[in-house]
Structure formats: C-alpha cells, structure tokens
Amino acid sequence: MIFWFENSANNVENCSNFVYLLSSTSSRKSGLHVQSNVLSEAISLFMARSLVKQKWINDQNRFLKPNSMKKYD
C-alpha cells in the first residue's frame, strides 16, 4: 500500500472535509488502499474532488458517472 485514499463525500459541500490521503487506514473506512498499479487513477480522482471550490451555487452538486457510454459515429 502506498497510501489510503479516503473518498466518503460525493458532493462539493463535503469534499473539503471527507476527501483526503492518509498513510494508514481511516476510521471512516470509505476509501481504498492505493497500490502502484492504480496510482494515477487515484491521484486524478483526488484532484477532481479536491480542486472544486465550494460556493453557494454548486453546494449540492454531485459527482456522478454517465448512465451509459454511447459511441457516436
């Protein structure tokens, strides 16, 4: 394990408090152990969650994936 990535917030309001990196497992246990094979994906997710600054207009915005992946011709 390189580090523990705690990712227990899915909205902009809580990302500043519940998205962080640790050297050992968190007591919240809503994250994952990051190994060298997924390091770039974990860092990308951490940056996407932590770079968005909370404002009154985006307070409850959620991080969601698309419902389906469509190929456009």
LINJORA-V90646 format. One record per residue. N is the residue number from 1. RES is the residue in one letter. PSI is psi in whole degrees, -180 to 180 (999 if undefined). OMEGA is omega in radians with two decimals (none if undefined). Layout:
BEGIN
n->N res->RES psi->PSI omega->OMEGA
n->N res->RES psi->PSI omega->OMEGA
END
This chain:
BEGIN
n->1 res->M psi->129 omega->3.07
n->2 res->I psi->-49 omega->3.08
n->3 res->F psi->169 omega->3.07
n->4 res->W psi->129 omega->3.11
n->5 res->F psi->105 omega->3.11
n->6 res->E psi->124 omega->-3.04
n->7 res->N psi->64 omega->-3.04
n->8 res->S psi->19 omega->3.09
n->9 res->A psi->134 omega->3.13
n->10 res->N psi->13 omega->3.06
n->11 res->N psi->163 omega->-3.05
n->12 res->V psi->-34 omega->-3.09
n->13 res->E psi->-41 omega->-3.04
n->14 res->N psi->-4 omega->-3.09
n->15 res->C psi->-34 omega->-3.13
n->16 res->S psi->-23 omega->-3.12
n->17 res->N psi->-28 omega->-2.96
n->18 res->F psi->17 omega->3.02
n->19 res->V psi->111 omega->-3.08
n->20 res->Y psi->170 omega->3.14
n->21 res->L psi->140 omega->3.14
n->22 res->L psi->161 omega->3.08
n->23 res->S psi->-14 omega->3.09
n->24 res->S psi->176 omega->-3.08
n->25 res->T psi->140 omega->3.12
n->26 res->S psi->155 omega->3.08
n->27 res->S psi->-20 omega->3.11
n->28 res->R psi->-29 omega->3.10
n->29 res->K psi->43 omega->3.08
n->30 res->S psi->29 omega->-3.10
n->31 res->G psi->-152 omega->-3.11
n->32 res->L psi->154 omega->3.02
n->33 res->H psi->129 omega->-3.13
n->34 res->V psi->122 omega->3.08
n->35 res->Q psi->171 omega->-3.09
n->36 res->S psi->-26 omega->-3.10
n->37 res->N psi->-16 omega->3.11
n->38 res->V psi->20 omega->-3.09
n->39 res->L psi->-46 omega->-3.10
n->40 res->S psi->-37 omega->3.10
n->41 res->E psi->-41 omega->3.13
n->42 res->A psi->-41 omega->3.11
n->43 res->I psi->-39 omega->3.11
n->44 res->S psi->-43 omega->3.12
n->45 res->L psi->-42 omega->3.10
n->46 res->F psi->-44 omega->-3.14
n->47 res->M psi->-41 omega->3.13
n->48 res->A psi->-37 omega->-3.13
n->49 res->R psi->-34 omega->-3.01
n->50 res->S psi->-17 omega->-3.13
n->51 res->L psi->-21 omega->3.14
n->52 res->V psi->122 omega->-3.13
n->53 res->K psi->137 omega->-3.11
n->54 res->Q psi->129 omega->3.02
n->55 res->K psi->168 omega->-3.08
n->56 res->W psi->-27 omega->-3.07
n->57 res->I psi->-25 omega->-3.13
n->58 res->N psi->17 omega->-3.02
n->59 res->D psi->-47 omega->-3.08
n->60 res->Q psi->14 omega->3.08
n->61 res->N psi->138 omega->-3.10
n->62 res->R psi->150 omega->3.02
n->63 res->F psi->110 omega->-3.09
n->64 res->L psi->153 omega->3.04
n->65 res->K psi->159 omega->3.11
n->66 res->P psi->151 omega->3.11
n->67 res->N psi->-38 omega->3.13
n->68 res->S psi->155 omega->3.09
n->69 res->M psi->112 omega->-3.12
n->70 res->K psi->141 omega->3.03
n->71 res->K psi->127 omega->3.12
n->72 res->Y psi->129 omega->-3.14
n->73 res->D psi->999 omega->none
END
